[in-house]
Amino acid sequence: MSEPGPAIGIDVGGTKTAAVLVGRDGTVLGRGVRPTPAEDEQATLETMVELARSLMIEGVVGVGIAAAGLVDLEGTMRYSPNLAWRDVPLAGFVGSALGLPAVADNDVNAAAWGEFRFGAGRETRHMFMITVGTGIGGGIVVDGTPYRGAHGFAAEVGHIVVEPGGPRCGCGNRGCWEQVASGTAITRKGRAAAARHPHSALVQLSGGDPDAVTGAMVTEAAHAGDTVCRGIFVEVGHALGVRNPGQEVVVVRGHEKS
């Protein structure tokens, strides 16, 4: 019996949508990336399909979708704090458009499974992964099986409240971990800093509009030596390290350390 063919993986985040064509052994055979039209549900779905089609070759057996938000066991995005999505049948839409079997899961659940199979978590039985990007997410593998909870929503550590009364989060709460320790926090603090310091490098990079400041601009200015932007990274790094809501687990080449 011949080995199953390659598959396409799609990662949908609040900032960008990426896709890869992968072989059965995890080898990446092709890549593509586009900005996520995060405020437009239909446009985001169409971006996913277009990216997948750009990587399509003969023999592709299916599509896996990783999305930032609460994805249930049937592959439906029930809620996303960083995307304009509510009750969107991700697997059903993409699978139908491409004529292929499709599955969908939370992006960090998918990333944790990938690390467990092919990356830093190989040869372990248990693994806890935290990712930091536009938001903060978590993924858990227990006894070699992804742990998703009763409805598929386990390990949403980014929405643990660590600063009561803090910045409003896309989930509706105030002071969630991802609001003080993620790319979102860097952007928000950068815009506030630009408004306070009208002659700063940030204002120049944003064309004179503090509301146009992005996390990438804060990073560029910090690398160039801007003390205000470096201070932002100190604040966000402190919030990320000190307020870690779970026990740190470091996986190193098949060994676990607590």
Sequence and secondary structure as in RCSB ss.txt:
>XXXX:A:sequence
MSEPGPAIGIDVGGTKTAAVLVGRDGTVLGRGVRPTPAEDEQATLETMVELARSLMIEGVVGVGIAAAGLVDLEG
TMRYSPNLAWRDVPLAGFVGSALGLPAVADNDVNAAAWGEFRFGAGRETRHMFMITVGTGIGGGIVVDGTPYRGA
HGFAAEVGHIVVEPGGPRCGCGNRGCWEQVASGTAITRKGRAAAARHPHSALVQLSGGDPDAVTGAMVTEAAHAG
DTVCRGIFVEVGHALGVRNPGQEVVVVRGHEKS
>XXXX:A:secstr
      EEEEEE SSEEEEEEE TTS EEEEEEEE  TT HHHHHHHHHHHHHHH  TT   EEEEESSEE TTS
 EEE SSSS EEE HHHHHHHHHTS EEEEEHHHHHHHHHHHHSTTTT S EEEEEESSSEEEEEEETTEEE TT
TS TT GGGSBSSTT SB TTS BSBHHHHSSHHHHHHHHHHHHHH TTSHHHHHTTT GGG  HHHHHHHHHTT
 HHHHHHHHHHHHHHHHT  S   EEETTEEE 
